[in-house]
Amino acid sequence: MITRRALFQLGLGGSAGAALLSWPALRAQPRTLTPFVDRLPLPPAPNPVDWAPNQLPFADLDPEAARYVDPTQARGKATFYRIVAEVRSVKMHSQLPATEIWGYRDGTVPAGSWNFALGPTFKRPLSNHNEFVGTIVRHENQLPSAQEHRGFGEPRTTVHLHGAHVPARFDGFPTDMTLPGGAPFDVTFERGEHFDYAYPLVEPGFFTDGNHGKHNERGSTLWYHDHILDFTAPNVYRGLAGFFLVYDNPVLDPGDPNQAGLVDHTRDTGDETNAAGAPFALQLPSGEFDIPLVLHEKTFDANGQLVYDVFNTDGFLGQHYLVNGMVQPFVPVKRRKYRFRVLNGSNARIYHLFLQDRNGRSYPMTQIATEGGLLSRPVRRPNFLLGMAERVEVVIDFSQFPFPQFSELYLVNRALQEDGRGPKGTFERPELSRGTQVLKFVLEEAVPDPSRVPNELRPFLATTAQEIAVARVRTFELERTNGQWAINDRLAGDLRRVAANPALGVGEVWRFLNKSGGWWHPVHVHHEFMRVLKRNGRAPFDGTGTDVGQSLERDGLAKKDTILLGPNSEVDVYVKFENYKGPFVFHCHNLEHEDHQMMARFDVV
Ligand SMILES: [Cu+2]
């Protein structure tokens, strides 16, 4: 039987060739949309599906997910959610007709009532070692059937919780397969089917290994998105994405006798007032002052429908910038501190972001986190680079912009990028444009501000020289061969092949090489956060010295799940896979590169 990949190489992937022609790039003409007339959408959290002891909300709960549920609730009560992937039409700008998308909806609200392009924003605490108080998400596929499907994308799906540390079965592996030993590993699902994901969020290692700060699971800004083999790019572009914010549990592990004085002990509880009186609470801006922002671009046809070029394997760039699913929106802000969690959700665009006034003057921001959660300490940044899937969290204190001189500020992307190769210039010396205003902050009145940004956020120790010295080194080269993307040439793309077998709990050094002259590749490793040891032979950037905006990534300051590899670069990371065995993947997060084979499988054994 001919595979989908082979079909794609013939230009017929996804559906009948004729159907693709209903979405031609030719119909895309740049159209003018007035910026900053629509308010920033902020999708709410999904409603949990409540349940009583011995009455599971889903009678047919998947047995694998059920291992993380105590039906009696004696050992803890898991929180259940229902999420539906569906076709719906949403307004992406008030001057556009409604745009048909594929999106996630809170399954507890009726079809037709979720008007956001994004899925619900989960807000969940870590579980203090108790895997029975985690999160269970039933994802239901109500996308078109394979027969009904038209246009780009693939309606069969699998859901990756990006940045999470979860059992392999719940990681959104891109395809069904057979495991070593012959067991089936069926993780994708089509229309009419569902899949139960268990996210224990157990905080393994916390307080259990002295001062070393092992702590795999940290409160951080995660996101969930489709991850289906060969079609992640069109599926995510069509809208299958949402935020999943993880907070620290306000309750400290009562069994630990020695909490004070340990590294990694502070609590990011999501309550700036610390009403619960949690020890070591950070009191970062919270609630309506804690705002996730996902950046996308999209191209619309004359009828306001999404245009995508299925033949672009370099990386698809859209013609309009969107934040949280709305073209260039505005957000009213009080003159006080805000926490912004900025996610690059684009397929192929790398952003270089500045906070600017209307005259183009820029102002520093305080970076507090990466995708690996809070930094050891806050760092003032003049601007920051953000590769695909990377997250940077900043605190902006609008009280420093007094009335009436300041009535508005803008988040501006100044990276110069014209195609899927990536920005002009190098990682260290980016070329900048005058920029595009992506989001407008409309400054309102001053209000009381109980939030704080302490000088110590989430301190943790860097990997020791001894750990690095004994670590096995694996080298992965991201490359282009015969017009296809690859990792170590033959290892890439075919997920039946295992590119690496790291042992559970044994640290390794992974060296990523990008020898290409012009291409940028953001490398995402599933399962664990990475510690960046070296970039191009030198200590990675830690916020000191000349700051031209590149990634804050030095081990001991930051943890990362996506590493931006500029042209001609080499990055060493330390990674230790804990708790969960099984197949995972790492891949380029330029989604068109990922779909065209820049992905490899590793099995933790
Ligand atoms: Cu790439």
Residues whose N, C-alpha, C, O or C-beta is under 5 A from the ligand:
A	BS01	CU	W520 H521 P522 C588 N590 H593
